[in-house]
Amino acid sequence: MTTPQLLPLADVTACCEPLTHESITAENALRLSKVLKVIADPARLRLISMIAAQEKAEACACDLTEPLGLGQPTVSHHLKILVEAGILSREKRGSWAYFSLVPGALDSLAALLTSNELAGATR
């Protein structure tokens, strides 16, 4: 099984106005749907949450397998996908990899989904 090629989150969110401001093109809808599919996985949502909840909002991959209840290869696969999507960044320290949220990545994605009413705007 091959993983679909992902564009970094910044590329996806830079393409579009919030969905409630104008109609999204078919191409941009496809690009955005790929990123939404990445975070729609329960294990990936938990990884994002677990990393964000850590002190300094970073975590060693070695500390994520047990609480997630998945094997190391599976956790590494999910982390790789989140990095490729531009949601997490990876830093190698010795023999371990540390992961942290890309600043503003989730905010950018949320901004695309915000309605005019939630943003306080009117048409």
Secondary structure per residue as TSV (DSSP state, phi and psi in degrees):
chain	resnum	aa	ss	phi	psi
A	1	M	-	360.0	130.2
A	2	T	-	-102.6	147.5
A	3	T	-	-85.9	132.9
A	4	P	-	-63.5	144.1
A	5	Q	-	-64.8	126.1
A	6	L	-	-106.5	145.2
A	7	L	-	-91.5	147.5
A	8	P	-	-56.4	147.3
A	9	L	H	-54.1	-38.2
A	10	A	H	-59.3	-38.4
A	11	D	H	-65.5	-38.2
A	12	V	H	-70.1	-47.1
A	13	T	H	-75.5	-24.1
A	14	A	H	-72.4	-18.1
A	15	C	T	-77.0	-21.6
A	16	C	-	-133.8	152.0
A	17	E	-	-81.6	163.5
A	18	P	-	-51.8	144.9
A	19	L	T	-57.0	-24.3
A	20	T	T	-89.3	-2.6
A	21	H	T	-91.9	-35.7
A	22	E	S	-155.9	161.9
A	23	S	-	-68.1	139.0
A	24	I	-	-88.2	142.5
A	25	T	-	-73.2	162.0
A	26	A	H	-61.4	-41.8
A	27	E	H	-63.0	-46.5
A	28	N	H	-68.7	-32.7
A	29	A	H	-64.4	-40.6
A	30	L	H	-63.9	-45.4
A	31	R	H	-61.4	-46.2
A	32	L	H	-67.1	-38.8
A	33	S	H	-62.9	-33.0
A	34	K	H	-64.4	-40.9
A	35	V	H	-69.8	-40.8
A	36	L	H	-64.0	-34.8
A	37	K	H	-64.9	-34.8
A	38	V	H	-61.1	-47.0
A	39	I	H	-85.4	-6.7
A	40	A	T	-77.3	-9.5
A	41	D	S	-77.7	129.2
A	42	P	H	-58.4	-39.1
A	43	A	H	-65.6	-38.7
A	44	R	H	-70.7	-38.0
A	45	L	H	-60.9	-41.8
A	46	R	H	-66.1	-39.9
A	47	L	H	-61.4	-45.6
A	48	I	H	-57.9	-46.9
A	49	S	H	-64.6	-44.4
A	50	M	H	-63.3	-41.7
A	51	I	H	-69.0	-44.7
A	52	A	H	-63.4	-30.1
A	53	A	H	-80.6	-11.5
A	54	Q	S	-75.8	156.4
A	55	E	G	-58.6	135.5
A	56	K	G	65.8	9.9
A	57	A	G	50.8	43.5
A	58	E	E	-143.9	154.9
A	59	A	E	-148.9	147.7
A	60	C	E	-78.8	139.9
A	61	A	G	-56.7	-31.0
A	62	C	G	-64.8	-22.2
A	63	D	G	-95.2	2.5
A	64	L	T	-102.9	-21.8
A	65	T	H	-68.8	-48.9
A	66	E	H	-63.0	-51.2
A	67	P	H	-63.7	-29.2
A	68	L	H	-79.2	-23.8
A	69	G	T	76.3	24.1
A	70	L	S	-123.3	159.1
A	71	G	-	-70.6	160.0
A	72	Q	H	-58.2	-43.9
A	73	P	H	-61.8	-36.8
A	74	T	H	-69.3	-43.6
A	75	V	H	-63.3	-43.7
A	76	S	H	-60.1	-39.5
A	77	H	H	-61.4	-47.3
A	78	H	H	-63.9	-41.0
A	79	L	H	-63.4	-40.8
A	80	K	H	-60.7	-43.6
A	81	I	H	-63.9	-41.3
A	82	L	H	-66.0	-34.9
A	83	V	H	-68.5	-45.9
A	84	E	H	-60.9	-31.1
A	85	A	T	-80.3	-8.5
A	86	G	T	83.9	16.9
A	87	I	S	-92.0	-38.0
A	88	L	E	-117.2	154.7
A	89	S	E	-114.2	155.3
A	90	R	E	-122.4	134.2
A	91	E	E	-130.1	124.8
A	92	K	E	-85.2	127.3
A	93	R	E	-129.7	104.7
A	94	G	T	64.8	-126.6
A	95	S	T	-95.3	2.4
A	96	W	E	-110.7	152.9
A	97	A	E	-108.8	134.2
A	98	Y	E	-112.3	140.3
A	99	F	E	-120.5	143.0
A	100	S	E	-144.3	159.5
A	101	L	E	-69.7	139.5
A	102	V	-	-71.0	124.7
A	103	P	T	-54.2	127.1
A	104	G	T	81.0	-4.6
A	105	A	H	-61.2	-48.9
A	106	L	H	-71.5	-32.3
A	107	D	H	-63.3	-41.6
A	108	S	H	-62.5	-42.7
A	109	L	H	-66.2	-43.2
A	110	A	H	-61.9	-37.2
A	111	A	H	-62.7	-31.9
A	112	L	H	-68.5	-25.3
A	113	L	H	-100.6	-1.5
A	114	T	-	-76.1	133.4
A	115	S	-	-84.1	163.7
A	116	N	H	-57.7	-39.2
A	117	E	H	-64.7	-41.8
A	118	L	H	-69.2	-31.0
A	119	A	H	-83.9	-6.6
A	120	G	T	81.5	9.9
A	121	A	-	-93.7	156.8
A	122	T	-	-126.5	155.8
A	123	R	-	-91.9	360.0
